[in-house]
Amino acid sequence: MKQLLFKNGDVLPNLGLGTWLSKRNEVYDAVIAALKCGYRHIDCAYIYGNEAEIGKALQFAFETGIVRREELFITSKLWNSDHAPERVELAIRRSLKDLQLDYLDLYLIHWPIAFKTGHEQAKTADDLISLDEMPLIETWKAFEEIQETGLTKHIGVSNFNIPKLKQLITNATIVPEVNQVELHPFLVSKIWWTTVPGIMFC
């Protein structure tokens, strides 16, 4: 399987199992089947609402010898309602608890959009926080801290356009290693055709 290479030598399998829209009582079987077929990258997120079931599947895979933890690459994402710097560590620890893991391989800012704490969905404009009030760089500084503590090996972003990426890079101590974007024949945007040096688009 083709792989993307991080600067430190870690590898990110090009092909991974996406768990968005995977229903409860189905995602468990999907993860087990994928691991048996050779998948080694599982893409998760808090907002998908199924990390606890994925965690049960991972534990079953470890206990039965289907795969070892060190053979896997597990990604998760910070949701919009947890952008406040003091919420970032709480959020990743919540995902780790649900996934029954000690660390993530990659943790991403899911969207460059901030909701008020406790508002998982923005139903009105009042549920949003402007990026002037909640700057992305402040969220990113908290990401740098959780990487330093070992809660995640790598940090990056998701759904960021080029201007927001460049703005973040200008002020960051650690440059985002990945920008995960949705791109397929039914969703094509010119913004993704421009690359940013040092960042993997996947």
QUIDAPE-V939838 format. One record per residue. N is the residue number from 1. RES is the residue in one letter. SS is DSSP state (H for helix, E for strand, L for the rest). Layout:
# QUIDAPE-V939838
n: [N;N]
res: [RES;RES]
ss: [SS;SS]
This chain:
# QUIDAPE-V939838
n: [1;2;3;4;5;6;7;8;9;10;11;12;13;14;15;16;17;18;19;20;21;22;23;24;25;26;27;28;29;30;31;32;33;34;35;36;37;38;39;40;41;42;43;44;45;46;47;48;49;50;51;52;53;54;55;56;57;58;59;60;61;62;63;64;65;66;67;68;69;70;71;72;73;74;75;76;77;78;79;80;81;82;83;84;85;86;87;88;89;90;91;92;93;94;95;96;97;98;99;100;101;102;103;104;105;106;107;108;109;110;111;112;113;114;115;116;117;118;119;120;121;122;123;124;125;126;127;128;129;130;131;132;133;134;135;136;137;138;139;140;141;142;143;144;145;146;147;148;149;150;151;152;153;154;155;156;157;158;159;160;161;162;163;164;165;166;167;168;169;170;171;172;173;174;175;176;177;178;179;180;181;182;183;184;185;186;187;188;189;190;191;192;193;194;195;196;197;198;199;200;201;202]
res: [M;K;Q;L;L;F;K;N;G;D;V;L;P;N;L;G;L;G;T;W;L;S;K;R;N;E;V;Y;D;A;V;I;A;A;L;K;C;G;Y;R;H;I;D;C;A;Y;I;Y;G;N;E;A;E;I;G;K;A;L;Q;F;A;F;E;T;G;I;V;R;R;E;E;L;F;I;T;S;K;L;W;N;S;D;H;A;P;E;R;V;E;L;A;I;R;R;S;L;K;D;L;Q;L;D;Y;L;D;L;Y;L;I;H;W;P;I;A;F;K;T;G;H;E;Q;A;K;T;A;D;D;L;I;S;L;D;E;M;P;L;I;E;T;W;K;A;F;E;E;I;Q;E;T;G;L;T;K;H;I;G;V;S;N;F;N;I;P;K;L;K;Q;L;I;T;N;A;T;I;V;P;E;V;N;Q;V;E;L;H;P;F;L;V;S;K;I;W;W;T;T;V;P;G;I;M;F;C]
ss: [L;L;E;E;E;L;L;L;L;L;E;E;E;L;L;L;E;E;L;L;L;L;L;L;L;L;H;H;H;H;H;H;H;H;H;H;H;L;L;L;E;E;E;L;L;H;H;H;L;L;H;H;H;H;H;H;H;H;H;H;H;H;H;L;L;L;L;L;H;H;H;L;E;E;E;E;E;E;L;H;H;H;L;L;H;H;H;H;H;H;H;H;H;H;H;H;H;H;H;L;L;L;L;E;E;E;E;E;E;L;L;L;L;E;E;L;L;L;L;L;L;L;L;L;H;H;H;E;E;L;L;L;L;L;L;H;H;H;H;H;H;H;H;H;H;H;H;H;L;L;L;E;E;E;E;E;E;E;L;L;L;H;H;H;H;H;H;H;H;H;H;L;L;L;L;L;L;E;E;E;L;L;L;E;L;L;E;L;L;H;H;H;H;L;L;L;L;L;L;E;E;L]
